[in-house]
Amino acid sequence: MMNFTAIDFETATGKRSSACAVGIVRVENGEISDTFCSLIRPPNNEYFGMNISVHGIHPQDTVSAPTFRDLYPEIRARLEGSTLVAHNEVFDRSVLRRTMEHYELNYHELRLAERWECTMRIYKSKGFVPYRLNACCERLGIPLQHHEALSDAIGCARLYLHHRGACGEVRYS
């Protein structure tokens, strides 16, 4: 059976420890069984204009949002021991690691593989050009609101399901 968790982070600055949004999608037996999304107040609620222009999240959107430390119990419950999938796993894995380091949380307690599944790498190897998340989703008819963390995580999950042969509609339990 196909069980995995897809994840996507948005960052507020060029620092990988500046997570400002997370989307998490749990897939069990080839079906989306759980979704989680939250804004995250980054350290000092600091943002770079370039990052805002990508995802549209502003400091006023996260001034009252929980910190990563506040959200960690929810995030840990969804990630611990899972097979993780991300579209650019190097980026999302480093955001998770660096943000956890910033809050002095132990990344190793999540019991994750050293390297996650990466739909960007998969679709690049299939010859998709371009192989950005939005381009891959568009080519396969997967709806996407690009750079919205939950939509990106769902898009990634659907790309992975498609790759693994579950090409039909993804059902929500």
Secondary structure in CASP SS format (residue, H / E / C, confidence):
PFRMAT SS
TARGET T0000
AUTHOR 0000-0000-0000
METHOD secondary structure of the structure
MODEL  1
M C 1.00
M C 1.00
N C 1.00
F E 1.00
T E 1.00
A E 1.00
I E 1.00
D E 1.00
F E 1.00
E E 1.00
T E 1.00
A C 1.00
T C 1.00
G C 1.00
K C 1.00
R C 1.00
S C 1.00
S C 1.00
A E 1.00
C E 1.00
A E 1.00
V E 1.00
G E 1.00
I E 1.00
V E 1.00
R E 1.00
V E 1.00
E E 1.00
N C 1.00
G C 1.00
E E 1.00
I E 1.00
S E 1.00
D E 1.00
T E 1.00
F E 1.00
C E 1.00
S E 1.00
L E 1.00
I C 1.00
R C 1.00
P C 1.00
P H 1.00
N H 1.00
N H 1.00
E C 1.00
Y C 1.00
F C 1.00
G H 1.00
M H 1.00
N H 1.00
I H 1.00
S H 1.00
V H 1.00
H H 1.00
G C 1.00
I C 1.00
H C 1.00
P H 1.00
Q H 1.00
D H 1.00
T H 1.00
V C 1.00
S C 1.00
A C 1.00
P C 1.00
T C 1.00
F H 1.00
R H 1.00
D H 1.00
L H 1.00
Y H 1.00
P H 1.00
E H 1.00
I H 1.00
R H 1.00
A H 1.00
R H 1.00
L H 1.00
E C 1.00
G C 1.00
S C 1.00
T C 1.00
L E 1.00
V E 1.00
A E 1.00
H C 1.00
N C 1.00
E H 1.00
V H 1.00
F H 1.00
D H 1.00
R H 1.00
S H 1.00
V H 1.00
L H 1.00
R H 1.00
R H 1.00
T H 1.00
M H 1.00
E H 1.00
H H 1.00
Y C 1.00
E C 1.00
L C 1.00
N C 1.00
Y H 1.00
H H 1.00
E H 1.00
L H 1.00
R C 1.00
L C 1.00
A C 1.00
E C 1.00
R C 1.00
W C 1.00
E E 1.00
C E 1.00
T H 1.00
M H 1.00
R H 1.00
I H 1.00
Y H 1.00
K H 1.00
S H 1.00
K C 1.00
G C 1.00
F C 1.00
V C 1.00
P C 1.00
Y C 1.00
R C 1.00
L H 1.00
N H 1.00
A H 1.00
C H 1.00
C H 1.00
E H 1.00
R H 1.00
L H 1.00
G C 1.00
I C 1.00
P C 1.00
L C 1.00
Q C 1.00
H C 1.00
H C 1.00
E C 1.00
A H 1.00
L H 1.00
S H 1.00
D H 1.00
A H 1.00
I H 1.00
G H 1.00
C H 1.00
A H 1.00
R H 1.00
L H 1.00
Y H 1.00
L H 1.00
H H 1.00
H H 1.00
R C 1.00
G C 1.00
A C 1.00
C C 1.00
G C 1.00
E C 1.00
V C 1.00
R C 1.00
Y E 1.00
S C 1.00
END
